[in-house]
Amino acid sequence: MRSLKTVFLVLLLAVGSGYLSPSHAQDTAADIRKMMESRDREIKSLLDAAESDDLRRSRLKEVINGIIDFREMGKTALGDHWTNISEQERDSFVTVFSQIVRDQSISNLDIYRASITYDGISVEGSTAVVRTSTVYKDVPARVEYHLHKSARNENRWMAHDFLLDDVSTAQGYARSFQSVVRKRGFDALMSSLRKKQSQIAK
């Protein structure tokens, strides 16, 4: 997340626009950490829940992906192409895109058993970055969650990007999706995504 220049910070302090006092920022960071820790505990609890496999996987899918703002992530993935499609096309894209991500998120449940260490949470106005580290199969990794306040509920924080060892998930989708749109058009991208969705569902 970009740091503010000193002069700009002074201006923000003067007008109070989007500025969080240190104590307010700390309280917000604490709330975000509680939310993330609660999510992690619920996921780990569901991994060993005594219920049917289909129900367990369905509930895991909801908890794992409940934090993601798929519309914002999808908007980033399409870049400038987002403005060139209709609202109906945007809705269709977000629906298919989110279903693919949700289905893929439970393809390997063992990764959610890994322990998580919270290395720091930075809050700046309506955005936040949660820095964590984890170890999966003896391989350490850094994971950053880039959050923003929900447009529908300002008390809820949603993720619009995840960075794994400094590699952006949203930008990874952007490189793939935008390449298809440039070369073959938006309809070709949707056709490819629907095909992938069908394959994953099977």
Beta strands, then each sheet from edge to edge (+ up, - down):
strand 1: 116-124
strand 2: 127-136
strand 3: 139-149
strand 4: 157-164
strand 5: 167-168
sheet 1: 1+ 2- 3+ 4- 5+
end
